[in-house]
């Protein structure tokens, strides 16, 4: 039987295309990772629309590295 879309969302893996708002809402423990990278996205009005990749580009951060750190954080 196929998983429902909502079930998949509950087991979400963060990607570069994931919006900041989705990550911060579902995984508040990732705030520390963003802060350590100099990204204060939870205070930014663009966070609800911007993807991790877009934010990384704007801040000069490698999106693959940040996504890796975020996923490591949520596994703990």
CHARMM internal coordinates of N, CA and C (Angstrom, degrees):
IC EDIT
DIST 1 N 1 CA 1.4535
DIST 1 CA 1 C 1.5253
ANGL 1 N 1 CA 1 C 109.37
DIST 1 C 2 N 1.3134
ANGL 1 CA 1 C 2 N 116.51
DIHE 1 N 1 CA 1 C 2 N 136.92
DIST 2 N 2 CA 1.4607
ANGL 1 C 2 N 2 CA 121.21
DIHE 1 CA 1 C 2 N 2 CA -179.94
DIST 2 CA 2 C 1.5215
ANGL 2 N 2 CA 2 C 110.28
DIHE 1 C 2 N 2 CA 2 C -74.32
DIST 2 C 3 N 1.3404
ANGL 2 CA 2 C 3 N 114.61
DIHE 2 N 2 CA 2 C 3 N 145.51
DIST 3 N 3 CA 1.4517
ANGL 2 C 3 N 3 CA 119.18
DIHE 2 CA 2 C 3 N 3 CA 175.29
DIST 3 CA 3 C 1.5193
ANGL 3 N 3 CA 3 C 109.35
DIHE 2 C 3 N 3 CA 3 C -73.54
DIST 3 C 4 N 1.2932
ANGL 3 CA 3 C 4 N 114.54
DIHE 3 N 3 CA 3 C 4 N 144.22
DIST 4 N 4 CA 1.4598
ANGL 3 C 4 N 4 CA 119.15
DIHE 3 CA 3 C 4 N 4 CA 175.70
DIST 4 CA 4 C 1.5200
ANGL 4 N 4 CA 4 C 108.64
DIHE 3 C 4 N 4 CA 4 C -72.48
DIST 4 C 5 N 1.3135
ANGL 4 CA 4 C 5 N 115.75
DIHE 4 N 4 CA 4 C 5 N 157.36
DIST 5 N 5 CA 1.4584
ANGL 4 C 5 N 5 CA 121.50
DIHE 4 CA 4 C 5 N 5 CA -179.19
DIST 5 CA 5 C 1.5312
ANGL 5 N 5 CA 5 C 110.95
DIHE 4 C 5 N 5 CA 5 C -57.25
DIST 5 C 6 N 1.3376
ANGL 5 CA 5 C 6 N 117.58
DIHE 5 N 5 CA 5 C 6 N -40.17
DIST 6 N 6 CA 1.4601
ANGL 5 C 6 N 6 CA 120.72
DIHE 5 CA 5 C 6 N 6 CA -179.43
DIST 6 CA 6 C 1.5211
ANGL 6 N 6 CA 6 C 111.50
DIHE 5 C 6 N 6 CA 6 C -66.05
DIST 6 C 7 N 1.3194
ANGL 6 CA 6 C 7 N 117.57
DIHE 6 N 6 CA 6 C 7 N -34.90
DIST 7 N 7 CA 1.4529
ANGL 6 C 7 N 7 CA 120.10
DIHE 6 CA 6 C 7 N 7 CA 177.28
DIST 7 CA 7 C 1.5200
ANGL 7 N 7 CA 7 C 110.87
DIHE 6 C 7 N 7 CA 7 C -67.02
DIST 7 C 8 N 1.3174
ANGL 7 CA 7 C 8 N 116.86
DIHE 7 N 7 CA 7 C 8 N -39.41
DIST 8 N 8 CA 1.4648
ANGL 7 C 8 N 8 CA 120.64
DIHE 7 CA 7 C 8 N 8 CA 176.98
DIST 8 CA 8 C 1.5216
ANGL 8 N 8 CA 8 C 110.01
DIHE 7 C 8 N 8 CA 8 C -62.18
DIST 8 C 9 N 1.3193
ANGL 8 CA 8 C 9 N 116.95
DIHE 8 N 8 CA 8 C 9 N -42.64
DIST 9 N 9 CA 1.4603
ANGL 8 C 9 N 9 CA 121.23
DIHE 8 CA 8 C 9 N 9 CA -178.84
DIST 9 CA 9 C 1.5210
ANGL 9 N 9 CA 9 C 111.02
DIHE 8 C 9 N 9 CA 9 C -61.38
DIST 9 C 10 N 1.3253
ANGL 9 CA 9 C 10 N 117.79
DIHE 9 N 9 CA 9 C 10 N -33.97
DIST 10 N 10 CA 1.4561
ANGL 9 C 10 N 10 CA 121.36
DIHE 9 CA 9 C 10 N 10 CA 179.50
DIST 10 CA 10 C 1.5241
ANGL 10 N 10 CA 10 C 111.70
DIHE 9 C 10 N 10 CA 10 C -68.67
DIST 10 C 11 N 1.3139
ANGL 10 CA 10 C 11 N 118.07
DIHE 10 N 10 CA 10 C 11 N -24.39
DIST 11 N 11 CA 1.4525
ANGL 10 C 11 N 11 CA 122.98
DIHE 10 CA 10 C 11 N 11 CA 178.68
DIST 11 CA 11 C 1.5302
ANGL 11 N 11 CA 11 C 110.58
DIHE 10 C 11 N 11 CA 11 C -107.02
DIST 11 C 12 N 1.2924
ANGL 11 CA 11 C 12 N 116.02
DIHE 11 N 11 CA 11 C 12 N 31.85
DIST 12 N 12 CA 1.4530
ANGL 11 C 12 N 12 CA 123.44
DIHE 11 CA 11 C 12 N 12 CA -173.43
DIST 12 CA 12 C 1.5283
ANGL 12 N 12 CA 12 C 111.95
DIHE 11 C 12 N 12 CA 12 C -60.09
DIST 12 C 13 N 1.2956
ANGL 12 CA 12 C 13 N 114.93
DIHE 12 N 12 CA 12 C 13 N 138.52
DIST 13 N 13 CA 1.4538
ANGL 12 C 13 N 13 CA 121.64
DIHE 12 CA 12 C 13 N 13 CA 169.85
DIST 13 CA 13 C 1.5251
ANGL 13 N 13 CA 13 C 105.74
DIHE 12 C 13 N 13 CA 13 C -106.74
DIST 13 C 14 N 1.3043
ANGL 13 CA 13 C 14 N 116.80
DIHE 13 N 13 CA 13 C 14 N 135.32
DIST 14 N 14 CA 1.4535
ANGL 13 C 14 N 14 CA 121.38
DIHE 13 CA 13 C 14 N 14 CA -179.04
DIST 14 CA 14 C 1.5228
ANGL 14 N 14 CA 14 C 108.81
DIHE 13 C 14 N 14 CA 14 C -73.88
DIST 14 C 15 N 1.3293
ANGL 14 CA 14 C 15 N 116.17
DIHE 14 N 14 CA 14 C 15 N 133.47
DIST 15 N 15 CA 1.4625
ANGL 14 C 15 N 15 CA 122.55
DIHE 14 CA 14 C 15 N 15 CA 175.92
DIST 15 CA 15 C 1.5187
ANGL 15 N 15 CA 15 C 108.17
DIHE 14 C 15 N 15 CA 15 C -125.87
DIST 15 C 16 N 1.3100
ANGL 15 CA 15 C 16 N 116.25
DIHE 15 N 15 CA 15 C 16 N 173.39
DIST 16 N 16 CA 1.4607
ANGL 15 C 16 N 16 CA 121.23
DIHE 15 CA 15 C 16 N 16 CA 177.98
DIST 16 CA 16 C 1.5274
ANGL 16 N 16 CA 16 C 111.33
DIHE 15 C 16 N 16 CA 16 C -65.74
DIST 16 C 17 N 1.3179
ANGL 16 CA 16 C 17 N 117.00
DIHE 16 N 16 CA 16 C 17 N -21.86
DIST 17 N 17 CA 1.4707
ANGL 16 C 17 N 17 CA 121.59
DIHE 16 CA 16 C 17 N 17 CA -179.40
DIST 17 CA 17 C 1.5233
ANGL 17 N 17 CA 17 C 112.82
DIHE 16 C 17 N 17 CA 17 C -90.25
DIST 17 C 18 N 1.3358
ANGL 17 CA 17 C 18 N 117.93
DIHE 17 N 17 CA 17 C 18 N -3.41
DIST 18 N 18 CA 1.4562
ANGL 17 C 18 N 18 CA 121.90
DIHE 17 CA 17 C 18 N 18 CA 178.11
DIST 18 CA 18 C 1.5272
ANGL 18 N 18 CA 18 C 109.15
DIHE 17 C 18 N 18 CA 18 C -73.14
DIST 18 C 19 N 1.3064
ANGL 18 CA 18 C 19 N 116.43
DIHE 18 N 18 CA 18 C 19 N 139.46
DIST 19 N 19 CA 1.4666
ANGL 18 C 19 N 19 CA 120.62
DIHE 18 CA 18 C 19 N 19 CA 178.45
DIST 19 CA 19 C 1.5246
ANGL 19 N 19 CA 19 C 110.04
DIHE 18 C 19 N 19 CA 19 C -76.67
DIST 19 C 20 N 1.3377
ANGL 19 CA 19 C 20 N 115.00
DIHE 19 N 19 CA 19 C 20 N 145.49
DIST 20 N 20 CA 1.4607
ANGL 19 C 20 N 20 CA 120.63
DIHE 19 CA 19 C 20 N 20 CA 178.23
DIST 20 CA 20 C 1.5201
ANGL 20 N 20 CA 20 C 110.91
DIHE 19 C 20 N 20 CA 20 C -54.20
DIST 20 C 21 N 1.3229
ANGL 20 CA 20 C 21 N 116.43
DIHE 20 N 20 CA 20 C 21 N -45.02
DIST 21 N 21 CA 1.4619
ANGL 20 C 21 N 21 CA 120.39
DIHE 20 CA 20 C 21 N 21 CA -176.32
DIST 21 CA 21 C 1.5231
ANGL 21 N 21 CA 21 C 111.56
DIHE 20 C 21 N 21 CA 21 C -59.60
DIST 21 C 22 N 1.3168
ANGL 21 CA 21 C 22 N 117.42
DIHE 21 N 21 CA 21 C 22 N -37.33
DIST 22 N 22 CA 1.4674
ANGL 21 C 22 N 22 CA 121.20
DIHE 21 CA 21 C 22 N 22 CA 178.73
DIST 22 CA 22 C 1.5290
ANGL 22 N 22 CA 22 C 110.52
DIHE 21 C 22 N 22 CA 22 C -65.44
DIST 22 C 23 N 1.3210
ANGL 22 CA 22 C 23 N 116.15
DIHE 22 N 22 CA 22 C 23 N -44.20
DIST 23 N 23 CA 1.4579
ANGL 22 C 23 N 23 CA 120.92
DIHE 22 CA 22 C 23 N 23 CA -179.09
DIST 23 CA 23 C 1.5251
ANGL 23 N 23 CA 23 C 110.16
DIHE 22 C 23 N 23 CA 23 C -64.42
DIST 23 C 24 N 1.3097
ANGL 23 CA 23 C 24 N 116.41
DIHE 23 N 23 CA 23 C 24 N -48.14
DIST 24 N 24 CA 1.4636
ANGL 23 C 24 N 24 CA 120.11
DIHE 23 CA 23 C 24 N 24 CA -175.91
DIST 24 CA 24 C 1.5266
ANGL 24 N 24 CA 24 C 112.51
DIHE 23 C 24 N 24 CA 24 C -67.69
DIST 24 C 25 N 1.3134
ANGL 24 CA 24 C 25 N 116.90
DIHE 24 N 24 CA 24 C 25 N -33.27
DIST 25 N 25 CA 1.4643
ANGL 24 C 25 N 25 CA 120.48
DIHE 24 CA 24 C 25 N 25 CA 178.47
DIST 25 CA 25 C 1.5262
ANGL 25 N 25 CA 25 C 111.03
DIHE 24 C 25 N 25 CA 25 C -71.01
DIST 25 C 26 N 1.3126
ANGL 25 CA 25 C 26 N 116.18
DIHE 25 N 25 CA 25 C 26 N -46.32
DIST 26 N 26 CA 1.4665
ANGL 25 C 26 N 26 CA 120.70
DIHE 25 CA 25 C 26 N 26 CA -175.90
DIST 26 CA 26 C 1.5259
ANGL 26 N 26 CA 26 C 112.51
DIHE 25 C 26 N 26 CA 26 C -80.69
DIST 26 C 27 N 1.3265
ANGL 26 CA 26 C 27 N 117.16
DIHE 26 N 26 CA 26 C 27 N -33.27
DIST 27 N 27 CA 1.4664
ANGL 26 C 27 N 27 CA 121.51
DIHE 26 CA 26 C 27 N 27 CA -174.99
DIST 27 CA 27 C 1.5358
ANGL 27 N 27 CA 27 C 111.12
DIHE 26 C 27 N 27 CA 27 C -129.83
DIST 27 C 28 N 1.3254
ANGL 27 CA 27 C 28 N 118.21
DIHE 27 N 27 CA 27 C 28 N 74.12
DIST 28 N 28 CA 1.4709
ANGL 27 C 28 N 28 CA 120.11
DIHE 27 CA 27 C 28 N 28 CA -178.85
DIST 28 CA 28 C 1.5295
ANGL 28 N 28 CA 28 C 113.43
DIHE 27 C 28 N 28 CA 28 C -59.99
DIST 28 C 29 N 1.3270
ANGL 28 CA 28 C 29 N 116.80
DIHE 28 N 28 CA 28 C 29 N -20.55
DIST 29 N 29 CA 1.4631
ANGL 28 C 29 N 29 CA 120.03
DIHE 28 CA 28 C 29 N 29 CA 178.72
DIST 29 CA 29 C 1.5323
ANGL 29 N 29 CA 29 C 112.18
DIHE 28 C 29 N 29 CA 29 C -66.85
DIST 29 C 30 N 1.3329
ANGL 29 CA 29 C 30 N 117.29
DIHE 29 N 29 CA 29 C 30 N -13.19
DIST 30 N 30 CA 1.4660
ANGL 29 C 30 N 30 CA 120.51
DIHE 29 CA 29 C 30 N 30 CA 179.07
DIST 30 CA 30 C 1.5282
ANGL 30 N 30 CA 30 C 112.53
DIHE 29 C 30 N 30 CA 30 C -78.39
DIST 30 C 31 N 1.3363
ANGL 30 CA 30 C 31 N 117.73
DIHE 30 N 30 CA 30 C 31 N -10.71
DIST 31 N 31 CA 1.4720
ANGL 30 C 31 N 31 CA 120.01
DIHE 30 CA 30 C 31 N 31 CA 178.96
DIST 31 CA 31 C 1.5186
ANGL 31 N 31 CA 31 C 110.82
DIHE 30 C 31 N 31 CA 31 C -52.87
DIST 31 C 32 N 1.3323
ANGL 31 CA 31 C 32 N 115.70
DIHE 31 N 31 CA 31 C 32 N -41.23
DIST 32 N 32 CA 1.4646
ANGL 31 C 32 N 32 CA 121.07
DIHE 31 CA 31 C 32 N 32 CA -179.26
DIST 32 CA 32 C 1.5283
ANGL 32 N 32 CA 32 C 111.38
DIHE 31 C 32 N 32 CA 32 C -59.78
DIST 32 C 33 N 1.3178
ANGL 32 CA 32 C 33 N 116.97
DIHE 32 N 32 CA 32 C 33 N -41.14
DIST 33 N 33 CA 1.4633
ANGL 32 C 33 N 33 CA 121.20
DIHE 32 CA 32 C 33 N 33 CA 179.67
DIST 33 CA 33 C 1.5282
ANGL 33 N 33 CA 33 C 109.84
DIHE 32 C 33 N 33 CA 33 C -63.80
DIST 33 C 34 N 1.3238
ANGL 33 CA 33 C 34 N 116.23
DIHE 33 N 33 CA 33 C 34 N -47.10
DIST 34 N 34 CA 1.4660
ANGL 33 C 34 N 34 CA 119.61
DIHE 33 CA 33 C 34 N 34 CA 178.62
DIST 34 CA 34 C 1.5242
ANGL 34 N 34 CA 34 C 111.12
DIHE 33 C 34 N 34 CA 34 C -60.16
DIST 34 C 35 N 1.3236
ANGL 34 CA 34 C 35 N 117.42
DIHE 34 N 34 CA 34 C 35 N -45.05
DIST 35 N 35 CA 1.4652
ANGL 34 C 35 N 35 CA 120.88
DIHE 34 CA 34 C 35 N 35 CA 179.70
DIST 35 CA 35 C 1.5219
ANGL 35 N 35 CA 35 C 111.71
DIHE 34 C 35 N 35 CA 35 C -61.44
DIST 35 C 36 N 1.3230
ANGL 35 CA 35 C 36 N 116.48
DIHE 35 N 35 CA 35 C 36 N -43.12
DIST 36 N 36 CA 1.4726
ANGL 35 C 36 N 36 CA 120.44
DIHE 35 CA 35 C 36 N 36 CA 179.66
DIST 36 CA 36 C 1.5264
ANGL 36 N 36 CA 36 C 112.16
DIHE 35 C 36 N 36 CA 36 C -62.73
DIST 36 C 37 N 1.3251
ANGL 36 CA 36 C 37 N 116.80
DIHE 36 N 36 CA 36 C 37 N -25.59
DIST 37 N 37 CA 1.4678
ANGL 36 C 37 N 37 CA 121.49
DIHE 36 CA 36 C 37 N 37 CA 178.75
DIST 37 CA 37 C 1.5321
ANGL 37 N 37 CA 37 C 111.89
DIHE 36 C 37 N 37 CA 37 C -90.36
DIST 37 C 38 N 1.3357
ANGL 37 CA 37 C 38 N 116.81
DIHE 37 N 37 CA 37 C 38 N -1.01
DIST 38 N 38 CA 1.4647
ANGL 37 C 38 N 38 CA 120.79
DIHE 37 CA 37 C 38 N 38 CA -179.31
DIST 38 CA 38 C 1.5150
ANGL 38 N 38 CA 38 C 113.08
DIHE 37 C 38 N 38 CA 38 C 81.93
DIST 38 C 39 N 1.3166
ANGL 38 CA 38 C 39 N 115.63
DIHE 38 N 38 CA 38 C 39 N 18.87
DIST 39 N 39 CA 1.4669
ANGL 38 C 39 N 39 CA 120.52
DIHE 38 CA 38 C 39 N 39 CA 179.96
DIST 39 CA 39 C 1.5271
ANGL 39 N 39 CA 39 C 108.55
DIHE 38 C 39 N 39 CA 39 C -107.40
DIST 39 C 40 N 1.3075
ANGL 39 CA 39 C 40 N 115.78
DIHE 39 N 39 CA 39 C 40 N 114.73
DIST 40 N 40 CA 1.4627
ANGL 39 C 40 N 40 CA 121.28
DIHE 39 CA 39 C 40 N 40 CA -179.67
DIST 40 CA 40 C 1.5248
ANGL 40 N 40 CA 40 C 109.23
DIHE 39 C 40 N 40 CA 40 C -105.03
DIST 40 C 41 N 1.3017
ANGL 40 CA 40 C 41 N 114.81
DIHE 40 N 40 CA 40 C 41 N 51.07
DIST 41 N 41 CA 1.4597
ANGL 40 C 41 N 41 CA 123.58
DIHE 40 CA 40 C 41 N 41 CA -169.51
DIST 41 CA 41 C 1.5170
ANGL 41 N 41 CA 41 C 114.10
DIHE 40 C 41 N 41 CA 41 C -63.53
DIST 41 C 42 N 1.3170
ANGL 41 CA 41 C 42 N 116.94
DIHE 41 N 41 CA 41 C 42 N -28.40
DIST 42 N 42 CA 1.4547
ANGL 41 C 42 N 42 CA 118.44
DIHE 41 CA 41 C 42 N 42 CA -178.36
DIST 42 CA 42 C 1.5225
ANGL 42 N 42 CA 42 C 112.02
DIHE 41 C 42 N 42 CA 42 C -67.26
DIST 42 C 43 N 1.3211
ANGL 42 CA 42 C 43 N 118.37
DIHE 42 N 42 CA 42 C 43 N -14.25
DIST 43 N 43 CA 1.4561
ANGL 42 C 43 N 43 CA 122.06
DIHE 42 CA 42 C 43 N 43 CA 176.78
DIST 43 CA 43 C 1.5189
ANGL 43 N 43 CA 43 C 112.82
DIHE 42 C 43 N 43 CA 43 C -101.40
DIST 43 C 44 N 1.3100
ANGL 43 CA 43 C 44 N 116.95
DIHE 43 N 43 CA 43 C 44 N 2.79
DIST 44 N 44 CA 1.4653
ANGL 43 C 44 N 44 CA 121.93
DIHE 43 CA 43 C 44 N 44 CA -175.45
DIST 44 CA 44 C 1.5209
ANGL 44 N 44 CA 44 C 110.76
DIHE 43 C 44 N 44 CA 44 C -98.52
DIST 44 C 45 N 1.3238
ANGL 44 CA 44 C 45 N 116.23
DIHE 44 N 44 CA 44 C 45 N 135.71
DIST 45 N 45 CA 1.4542
ANGL 44 C 45 N 45 CA 121.28
DIHE 44 CA 44 C 45 N 45 CA 178.41
DIST 45 CA 45 C 1.5164
ANGL 45 N 45 CA 45 C 113.58
DIHE 44 C 45 N 45 CA 45 C -65.93
DIST 45 C 46 N 1.3250
ANGL 45 CA 45 C 46 N 117.44
DIHE 45 N 45 CA 45 C 46 N -22.21
DIST 46 N 46 CA 1.4633
ANGL 45 C 46 N 46 CA 120.73
DIHE 45 CA 45 C 46 N 46 CA 179.99
DIST 46 CA 46 C 1.5286
ANGL 46 N 46 CA 46 C 113.15
DIHE 45 C 46 N 46 CA 46 C -79.75
DIST 46 C 47 N 1.3181
ANGL 46 CA 46 C 47 N 117.19
DIHE 46 N 46 CA 46 C 47 N -12.88
DIST 47 N 47 CA 1.4650
ANGL 46 C 47 N 47 CA 120.65
DIHE 46 CA 46 C 47 N 47 CA -174.93
DIST 47 CA 47 C 1.5260
ANGL 47 N 47 CA 47 C 112.55
DIHE 46 C 47 N 47 CA 47 C -58.64
DIST 47 C 48 N 1.3013
ANGL 47 CA 47 C 48 N 117.75
DIHE 47 N 47 CA 47 C 48 N -28.70
DIST 48 N 48 CA 1.4642
ANGL 47 C 48 N 48 CA 119.26
DIHE 47 CA 47 C 48 N 48 CA -178.98
DIST 48 CA 48 C 1.5218
ANGL 48 N 48 CA 48 C 112.33
DIHE 47 C 48 N 48 CA 48 C -74.59
DIST 48 C 49 N 1.3260
ANGL 48 CA 48 C 49 N 116.59
DIHE 48 N 48 CA 48 C 49 N -19.14
DIST 49 N 49 CA 1.4601
ANGL 48 C 49 N 49 CA 120.54
DIHE 48 CA 48 C 49 N 49 CA -177.34
DIST 49 CA 49 C 1.5216
ANGL 49 N 49 CA 49 C 113.58
DIHE 48 C 49 N 49 CA 49 C -114.69
DIST 49 C 50 N 1.3096
ANGL 49 CA 49 C 50 N 117.17
DIHE 49 N 49 CA 49 C 50 N -21.00
DIST 50 N 50 CA 1.4553
ANGL 49 C 50 N 50 CA 121.59
DIHE 49 CA 49 C 50 N 50 CA -170.82
DIST 50 CA 50 C 1.5338
ANGL 50 N 50 CA 50 C 111.71
DIHE 49 C 50 N 50 CA 50 C -91.10
DIST 50 C 51 N 1.3204
ANGL 50 CA 50 C 51 N 115.23
DIHE 50 N 50 CA 50 C 51 N 141.24
DIST 51 N 51 CA 1.4603
ANGL 50 C 51 N 51 CA 120.34
DIHE 50 CA 50 C 51 N 51 CA 176.09
DIST 51 CA 51 C 1.5204
ANGL 51 N 51 CA 51 C 110.20
DIHE 50 C 51 N 51 CA 51 C -84.08
DIST 51 C 52 N 1.3159
ANGL 51 CA 51 C 52 N 115.27
DIHE 51 N 51 CA 51 C 52 N 164.70
DIST 52 N 52 CA 1.4611
ANGL 51 C 52 N 52 CA 120.78
DIHE 51 CA 51 C 52 N 52 CA 175.86
DIST 52 CA 52 C 1.5326
ANGL 52 N 52 CA 52 C 109.41
DIHE 51 C 52 N 52 CA 52 C -56.15
DIST 52 C 53 N 1.3139
ANGL 52 CA 52 C 53 N 116.19
DIHE 52 N 52 CA 52 C 53 N -43.99
DIST 53 N 53 CA 1.4617
ANGL 52 C 53 N 53 CA 121.14
DIHE 52 CA 52 C 53 N 53 CA -178.93
DIST 53 CA 53 C 1.5317
ANGL 53 N 53 CA 53 C 111.46
DIHE 52 C 53 N 53 CA 53 C -60.70
DIST 53 C 54 N 1.3087
ANGL 53 CA 53 C 54 N 117.39
DIHE 53 N 53 CA 53 C 54 N -45.75
DIST 54 N 54 CA 1.4652
ANGL 53 C 54 N 54 CA 120.58
DIHE 53 CA 53 C 54 N 54 CA -179.91
DIST 54 CA 54 C 1.5232
ANGL 54 N 54 CA 54 C 111.51
DIHE 53 C 54 N 54 CA 54 C -62.21
DIST 54 C 55 N 1.3301
ANGL 54 CA 54 C 55 N 115.97
DIHE 54 N 54 CA 54 C 55 N -42.71
DIST 55 N 55 CA 1.4661
ANGL 54 C 55 N 55 CA 120.36
DIHE 54 CA 54 C 55 N 55 CA 178.36
DIST 55 CA 55 C 1.5118
ANGL 55 N 55 CA 55 C 112.07
DIHE 54 C 55 N 55 CA 55 C -64.48
DIST 55 C 56 N 1.3184
ANGL 55 CA 55 C 56 N 116.26
DIHE 55 N 55 CA 55 C 56 N -40.50
DIST 56 N 56 CA 1.4620
ANGL 55 C 56 N 56 CA 120.30
DIHE 55 CA 55 C 56 N 56 CA 179.12
DIST 56 CA 56 C 1.5184
ANGL 56 N 56 CA 56 C 111.08
DIHE 55 C 56 N 56 CA 56 C -63.28
DIST 56 C 57 N 1.3041
ANGL 56 CA 56 C 57 N 116.28
DIHE 56 N 56 CA 56 C 57 N -43.27
DIST 57 N 57 CA 1.4651
ANGL 56 C 57 N 57 CA 120.13
DIHE 56 CA 56 C 57 N 57 CA 178.65
DIST 57 CA 57 C 1.5234
ANGL 57 N 57 CA 57 C 110.14
DIHE 56 C 57 N 57 CA 57 C -60.49
DIST 57 C 58 N 1.3335
ANGL 57 CA 57 C 58 N 116.50
DIHE 57 N 57 CA 57 C 58 N -43.68
DIST 58 N 58 CA 1.4669
ANGL 57 C 58 N 58 CA 121.11
DIHE 57 CA 57 C 58 N 58 CA -179.70
DIST 58 CA 58 C 1.5272
ANGL 58 N 58 CA 58 C 111.80
DIHE 57 C 58 N 58 CA 58 C -64.41
DIST 58 C 59 N 1.3412
ANGL 58 CA 58 C 59 N 116.91
DIHE 58 N 58 CA 58 C 59 N -29.93
DIST 59 N 59 CA 1.4607
ANGL 58 C 59 N 59 CA 121.15
DIHE 58 CA 58 C 59 N 59 CA -177.30
DIST 59 CA 59 C 1.5211
ANGL 59 N 59 CA 59 C 113.30
DIHE 58 C 59 N 59 CA 59 C -101.11
DIST 59 C 60 N 1.3360
ANGL 59 CA 59 C 60 N 118.00
DIHE 59 N 59 CA 59 C 60 N 1.36
DIST 60 N 60 CA 1.4592
ANGL 59 C 60 N 60 CA 121.33
DIHE 59 CA 59 C 60 N 60 CA 179.36
DIST 60 CA 60 C 1.5216
ANGL 60 N 60 CA 60 C 113.41
DIHE 59 C 60 N 60 CA 60 C 69.91
DIST 60 C 61 N 1.3398
ANGL 60 CA 60 C 61 N 115.72
DIHE 60 N 60 CA 60 C 61 N 35.17
DIST 61 N 61 CA 1.4600
ANGL 60 C 61 N 61 CA 121.43
DIHE 60 CA 60 C 61 N 61 CA -178.81
DIST 61 CA 61 C 1.5251
ANGL 61 N 61 CA 61 C 108.97
DIHE 60 C 61 N 61 CA 61 C -113.14
DIST 61 C 62 N 1.3142
ANGL 61 CA 61 C 62 N 116.71
DIHE 61 N 61 CA 61 C 62 N 144.20
DIST 62 N 62 CA 1.4541
ANGL 61 C 62 N 62 CA 121.39
DIHE 61 CA 61 C 62 N 62 CA 178.12
DIST 62 CA 62 C 1.5318
ANGL 62 N 62 CA 62 C 108.98
DIHE 61 C 62 N 62 CA 62 C -72.69
DIST 62 C 63 N 1.3399
ANGL 62 CA 62 C 63 N 118.46
DIHE 62 N 62 CA 62 C 63 N 114.98
DIST 63 N 63 CA 1.4677
ANGL 62 C 63 N 63 CA 120.47
DIHE 62 CA 62 C 63 N 63 CA -177.11
DIST 63 CA 63 C 1.5226
ANGL 63 N 63 CA 63 C 114.09
DIHE 62 C 63 N 63 CA 63 C -61.70
DIST 63 C 64 N 1.3301
ANGL 63 CA 63 C 64 N 117.52
DIHE 63 N 63 CA 63 C 64 N -36.38
DIST 64 N 64 CA 1.4725
ANGL 63 C 64 N 64 CA 119.93
DIHE 63 CA 63 C 64 N 64 CA 179.82
DIST 64 CA 64 C 1.5201
ANGL 64 N 64 CA 64 C 111.44
DIHE 63 C 64 N 64 CA 64 C -62.70
DIST 64 C 65 N 1.3292
ANGL 64 CA 64 C 65 N 116.24
DIHE 64 N 64 CA 64 C 65 N -42.40
DIST 65 N 65 CA 1.4601
ANGL 64 C 65 N 65 CA 120.25
DIHE 64 CA 64 C 65 N 65 CA 179.84
DIST 65 CA 65 C 1.5214
ANGL 65 N 65 CA 65 C 111.33
DIHE 64 C 65 N 65 CA 65 C -65.98
DIST 65 C 66 N 1.3311
ANGL 65 CA 65 C 66 N 117.09
DIHE 65 N 65 CA 65 C 66 N -41.98
DIST 66 N 66 CA 1.4572
ANGL 65 C 66 N 66 CA 120.24
DIHE 65 CA 65 C 66 N 66 CA 179.73
DIST 66 CA 66 C 1.5219
ANGL 66 N 66 CA 66 C 110.98
DIHE 65 C 66 N 66 CA 66 C -65.62
DIST 66 C 67 N 1.3164
ANGL 66 CA 66 C 67 N 117.26
DIHE 66 N 66 CA 66 C 67 N -44.26
DIST 67 N 67 CA 1.4624
ANGL 66 C 67 N 67 CA 121.34
DIHE 66 CA 66 C 67 N 67 CA 179.02
DIST 67 CA 67 C 1.5298
ANGL 67 N 67 CA 67 C 109.98
DIHE 66 C 67 N 67 CA 67 C -60.10
DIST 67 C 68 N 1.3180
ANGL 67 CA 67 C 68 N 116.82
DIHE 67 N 67 CA 67 C 68 N -40.45
DIST 68 N 68 CA 1.4646
ANGL 67 C 68 N 68 CA 120.68
DIHE 67 CA 67 C 68 N 68 CA 178.13
DIST 68 CA 68 C 1.5318
ANGL 68 N 68 CA 68 C 110.45
DIHE 67 C 68 N 68 CA 68 C -61.17
DIST 68 C 69 N 1.3267
ANGL 68 CA 68 C 69 N 117.24
DIHE 68 N 68 CA 68 C 69 N -45.17
DIST 69 N 69 CA 1.4671
ANGL 68 C 69 N 69 CA 121.55
DIHE 68 CA 68 C 69 N 69 CA 179.29
DIST 69 CA 69 C 1.5275
ANGL 69 N 69 CA 69 C 111.08
DIHE 68 C 69 N 69 CA 69 C -64.33
DIST 69 C 70 N 1.3165
ANGL 69 CA 69 C 70 N 116.58
DIHE 69 N 69 CA 69 C 70 N -40.78
DIST 70 N 70 CA 1.4671
ANGL 69 C 70 N 70 CA 120.17
DIHE 69 CA 69 C 70 N 70 CA 179.71
DIST 70 CA 70 C 1.5241
ANGL 70 N 70 CA 70 C 111.39
DIHE 69 C 70 N 70 CA 70 C -64.06
DIST 70 C 71 N 1.3266
ANGL 70 CA 70 C 71 N 117.07
DIHE 70 N 70 CA 70 C 71 N -44.45
DIST 71 N 71 CA 1.4543
ANGL 70 C 71 N 71 CA 120.24
DIHE 70 CA 70 C 71 N 71 CA 179.05
DIST 71 CA 71 C 1.5214
ANGL 71 N 71 CA 71 C 112.56
DIHE 70 C 71 N 71 CA 71 C -66.99
DIST 71 C 72 N 1.3256
ANGL 71 CA 71 C 72 N 116.90
DIHE 71 N 71 CA 71 C 72 N -34.05
DIST 72 N 72 CA 1.4605
ANGL 71 C 72 N 72 CA 120.01
DIHE 71 CA 71 C 72 N 72 CA 175.64
DIST 72 CA 72 C 1.5254
ANGL 72 N 72 CA 72 C 110.28
DIHE 71 C 72 N 72 CA 72 C -64.52
DIST 72 C 73 N 1.3290
ANGL 72 CA 72 C 73 N 115.63
DIHE 72 N 72 CA 72 C 73 N -39.86
DIST 73 N 73 CA 1.4633
ANGL 72 C 73 N 73 CA 120.82
DIHE 72 CA 72 C 73 N 73 CA -179.18
DIST 73 CA 73 C 1.5292
ANGL 73 N 73 CA 73 C 111.47
DIHE 72 C 73 N 73 CA 73 C -64.33
DIST 73 C 74 N 1.3176
ANGL 73 CA 73 C 74 N 117.59
DIHE 73 N 73 CA 73 C 74 N -42.03
DIST 74 N 74 CA 1.4665
ANGL 73 C 74 N 74 CA 119.29
DIHE 73 CA 73 C 74 N 74 CA -176.60
DIST 74 CA 74 C 1.5254
ANGL 74 N 74 CA 74 C 112.47
DIHE 73 C 74 N 74 CA 74 C -77.15
DIST 74 C 75 N 1.3272
ANGL 74 CA 74 C 75 N 118.14
DIHE 74 N 74 CA 74 C 75 N -14.23
DIST 75 N 75 CA 1.4601
ANGL 74 C 75 N 75 CA 120.62
DIHE 74 CA 74 C 75 N 75 CA 177.43
DIST 75 CA 75 C 1.5253
ANGL 75 N 75 CA 75 C 111.25
DIHE 74 C 75 N 75 CA 75 C -75.72
DIST 75 C 76 N 1.3172
ANGL 75 CA 75 C 76 N 116.86
DIHE 75 N 75 CA 75 C 76 N -23.80
DIST 76 N 76 CA 1.4801
ANGL 75 C 76 N 76 CA 121.78
DIHE 75 CA 75 C 76 N 76 CA -176.29
DIST 76 CA 76 C 1.5086
ANGL 76 N 76 CA 76 C 111.29
DIHE 75 C 76 N 76 CA 76 C -71.20
END
COOR INIT
IC SEED 1 N 1 CA 1 C
IC BUILD
